[in-house]
Amino acid sequence: MRTPLALARRLAVDVTPLRESRDFRRLWIGELISQTGYQITTVALFIRVDRLTGSTAAVGAIGLVQLFPMIITALATGPVIDPHDRRRVLLWAQLARPSGTAGP
């Protein structure tokens, strides 16, 4: 029978790459900061729409308006970009991202 500590270690995320690779650690921390900023912006948008309209339906509509393009883009571009180098695809996606998320 396994001890609870052994089970916890088996289920835990392996953080060895974060400890051993400086480049991966920098990438991970940069992505964490980027995603945190994106989430704060999204919440701020929802709060702003709620305060301007007082309508939960309007807040929900903003969520749907953000969701549908992501689904359509994923379904349409997935098969097209699969044969290409992932590093270049990621680079172009990150360069194009500000044009799709710019607010008023």
N, C-alpha and C positions, 0 to 999 in steps of 0.2 A: 504494500500500500504506500502511496506517495504522501509525502508530508505537504502541508499547505504551502510552505515556502517553495518547495520544488514545483508545485503546480503553478504558483504565481509567477515564478521565473519562466516557466514554459509558455505562459500566456502573455507575458510582458513583451513590449516592443523591443527589438534589438537596437540599441543605441550605439553600438560599436562604430559604425561609420561616422557618427557625429564626433566621437572621441578621436578617431584615428586620421580623419581626412579634414584638413583645414579648408580646402576648397568646398567640400560638401557642406561643412558647417556654415561657411559663409553663404552658400546658396540657400541653405535651409533657413538661416536667420533672416536673410533678405526676403525670402518668400513669406515668412511669418509676418514680417513688418508690412509687406505689401498687402497681404490678405487681411491683416488687422485694419489697415487704412481703408480697404475696400468695404469691409463690413461696417465700419464706423460711418462711412459715407452713405451706405444703404440705409442704415438705421436713421441717420439724420434726414434723409429724403423722406422716409416714411413718417417721421415726426412732423416734418414741414408740411407734407400733404395733409396730415391729420389736423394740424392747427389751422391751415388755410381753409379747408373744406368742412372739417368736423364730421367727415363721412368715413366710416370704416370700409365702405364699398370702394371708395376712391383709393384708399390705401391698398386694398386687395387688387384693384385694377392695375396699380403700379407694379405689384408683384407679378401679375400675369403678363404684363407688357414686357417685363424683364425676362420672364421664363420662356415664352414662345420663341424668340429669336435664338436662344441658346439651344433649344431642342431642334429647331429646324436646321440651324447651322451644323450641329453635331451629326444629324442624320444625312445631310447633304454633302458635307465635306469629309466625313470619316473615310469612306472608301476611296476618295480622290487623293487624300494625303498619305494613306498607308504605305504606298511604295516609296515615298520620299524619305530622305534623311531626317530623322526626328530632331536633330539639333537645329537644322535650318528651319524646319516647320515651327519649332518653339521660338526661334529668334524672330521670324516673321510675325507670328501670333502676338508676341510681346510688343513688337513695334506697332502693330495695328490696333492693339488693345485701347490705347488712349483715344483713338478716334471713335470708338464705339461706346465709351463710357463717359465721355465728356458731358458735363451737366450745364445748365443755364448759368 
